[in-house]
Amino acid sequence: MSIIVNPHGQQEEKALLAFLDTMKYEYAQADDAIILSESEQQVILERDRQYEAGEIETYTLDQVINHFGIKE
């Protein structure tokens, strides 16, 4: 599975990397633009629909930062 994330700043990037490290997920960072397949696009659209319908659990950036004790 591939996930593309575009953080809006260093603090968001640090929070995401801390989460991935804590969960022991393997990941790679790349600066290149990646084109998604049609099926990958559909998965993203379905997850967006689930989010908008309140069907999935979400966390604010502040909750993630506090949980992982990230400092600027």
Summary of the structure (lengths in Angstrom):
residues: 72
radius of gyration: 13.9
end to end distance: 30.6
largest distance: 38.4
contacts: 110
relative contact order: 0.18
helix: 50%
strand: 0%
